[in-house]
Amino acid sequence: MPAHSEPESGGPAGSGSSTAQGAQTAVAVQQTAGADPYFPEHGDPRYRVHRYELALDYRPGPNRLSGTARINAIAGRAPLAEFVLNLGDFKIGRVRVDGRQPHYTHRGGRLRVRPAKPVRAGAAFTVEVHWSGNPKPVNSPWGGLGWEELEDGALVASQPIGAPSWYPCNDRPADKASYQISITTPSAYAVVAGGRLLTRTTKASTTTWVYEQSAPTSSYLVGLSIGKYQTVLLGDPGLGGVPQHGHIPAHLLPEFSRDFARQPQMMELFQELFGPYPFDEYAVVVTEEELDVPVEAQGLSLFGANHVDGARGSERLVAHELAHQWFGNSVSIADWRHIWLNEGFAKYAEWLWSERSGGRTAQQLAAAAHRLLVSLPQDLRLADPGRKSMFDDRLYERGGLVLHAVRCALGDIAFFRMLRAWGQLHRGGTVTTAAFASHVARFATEPVDELFEAWVYGAALPPLPGAPTRAAG
Ligand SMILES: [Zn+2]
């Protein structure tokens, strides 16, 4: 969910330039065929990226960013006469495709590149882009997304369309790539990005941090935080567990230490229930600022100062963000219509953590969610909520209830087997609602069509599912 959410202002996604001539119109139509239904201006399905190498220089005072991107991509089934990268309002210094100068235009957040020679169908190609300017958030119905200048540093939380606020990308969740990110900034600041810190080199007054994220990563999940942090280790990595670090303003350390103390236990529980943690490490950042909601990124979650209180007041959100590493980040959605597969799963993980850590049971929490939904309009279809409702609370609660209904139908043993298989089969990949329905069917002894029809494709709220069987997970 976007860190700063605002009420939806309505209206369709930007319709783009209407001055296109014949050839461009044909291209636009071709692109629309596979474009994201909610954000047709973001992402270009005519090619895919398999690696981004970003070298950035950032000065917090003037909020000045300059960068070089080396993008390794592969053309789709048709020759690529032109392609689009999403990139915000920056000055473009240089663009190359396979070392040659292309023709390009940069308008409305879209860098449209026409290589000197079309890229052959299925061929690999490399794009180089230099850009610079003052990064600012991408406007959205949920407020600004992406790069945000803070009082003293910067933060990137892009879900769903904020990534072009700081780097050129094929901005669609299904186009997952590996990343190497190098950031040079004044040495007083710490840079936290998802992934493994390869090197940290200090020269004169600046430090260069190089992170590698080798797991396939959606553009919106590339997270970043630049600030003055103290770094602490959570749990005991000596036991062969997942390395977990916290990066916190020093004055919030006492509260943080209590609020995140049980995260290593969560990590253990979720590995038992969902399968092995999908990445090499996990980092959490608490910013000096407040955030409406915490935000997940690949191997990283970002919390606001308001999410630590020293009384575990936001522990369910600690569980929620951790669960996204499996559901949303490792197993990603093919397009934004399927967002309940991220949020419903993370919601249900909150309930599972509560149940297994001595809090209310999933059944009790499901009943509470159901009571809430009964009192609200029943016009939301999980399978395609519409752009306007993709972050609606009802989607989260009802999404959690779907998982609970499936658990009640399958029984605990088959349900958790099904969940682990889902994570394993689609690790690093992308999924849809239809794929999940057929996956569940393979673990069920009775047909689950009606369950999905009622809970996922229908709008009216079905009755609360019964108590799960007592068998151990
Ligand atoms: Zn979430």
Boltz pocket constraint, residues with backbone or C-beta under 6 A from the ligand:
constraints:
  - pocket:
      binder: B
      contacts: [[A, 1], [A, 320], [A, 324], [A, 342], [A, 343], [A, 346]]
      max_distance: 6.0
